[in-house]
Amino acid sequence: MALMITDECINCDVCEPVCPNDAIFEGEEIYEIKPDLCTECVGHFDEPQCVQICPIDCIPKDPNHKESEGDLLAKYRQIVGKG
């Protein structure tokens, strides 16, 4: 399942640089996550880096983009060219 950033985001800019897939970007009002690039850091790290670093805990799983661990790993392989 991809992650999402809620409107509690304070635009602190700590999540964007830690995303290994460049899935996080500055939106019009808050930071946003491109679901087709978000793998919850599967393939890179054991835990989503943005979730770990977020000071206000505003990055939950996106219920509109449900994916299994296998789906996330396949997406990771496609993104990094190992698939």
C-alpha positions in Angstrom: 0.0 0.0 0.0 1.4 3.4 -0.9 1.7 6.1 1.7 0.0 9.5 1.8 0.6 12.8 3.5 -2.4 14.2 5.4 -3.3 17.9 5.7 -1.7 17.9 9.1 1.6 18.3 7.2 3.6 21.4 8.4 5.8 21.6 5.3 9.0 21.0 7.3 10.7 19.5 4.2 12.3 16.6 6.1 10.5 13.8 4.2 11.3 14.7 0.6 15.1 14.2 0.8 14.9 10.8 2.5 12.6 9.2 -0.1 14.7 6.7 -2.1 12.2 6.7 -5.0 11.7 10.4 -5.3 8.0 9.8 -4.7 7.6 12.8 -2.4 7.2 16.3 -3.8 6.0 19.7 -2.7 2.4 20.1 -3.7 0.4 23.3 -3.8 -0.4 23.4 -0.1 1.5 20.4 1.5 3.9 17.7 0.5 2.4 14.9 -1.5 3.4 11.3 -2.4 3.1 9.9 -6.0 1.6 6.4 -5.3 3.1 4.9 -8.4 6.5 5.6 -7.0 5.9 4.8 -3.3 7.1 1.4 -2.3 7.0 2.2 1.5 10.8 1.8 1.1 10.5 -1.9 0.4 13.7 -3.0 -1.3 15.6 -0.1 0.2 14.9 -0.1 4.0 13.0 -2.1 6.6 10.8 0.9 7.5 9.4 3.8 5.4 12.0 6.6 5.9 9.5 9.4 5.6 7.3 7.9 8.4 10.4 7.6 10.7 11.5 11.2 10.2 8.2 13.0 10.2 7.9 15.0 13.4 4.1 15.1 13.5 3.1 11.6 12.3 1.1 12.7 9.2 2.1 9.9 6.8 -0.3 6.9 7.0 -1.0 4.2 4.5 -3.2 5.4 1.6 -6.4 3.4 1.7 -7.0 4.2 -2.0 -3.8 2.4 -3.1 -3.8 -1.0 -1.4 -0.8 -3.2 -2.3 0.7 -6.3 -0.8 4.4 -6.7 0.2 4.9 -8.6 -3.1 3.3 -5.8 -5.1 5.6 -3.2 -3.4 8.6 -5.4 -4.1 7.6 -5.7 -7.8 7.1 -1.9 -8.0 10.6 -1.4 -6.4 12.2 -3.8 -9.0 10.5 -1.9 -11.8 11.6 1.5 -10.5 15.2 0.5 -10.0 15.4 -1.6 -13.2 15.7 -5.0 -11.6 12.6 -6.6 -12.9 
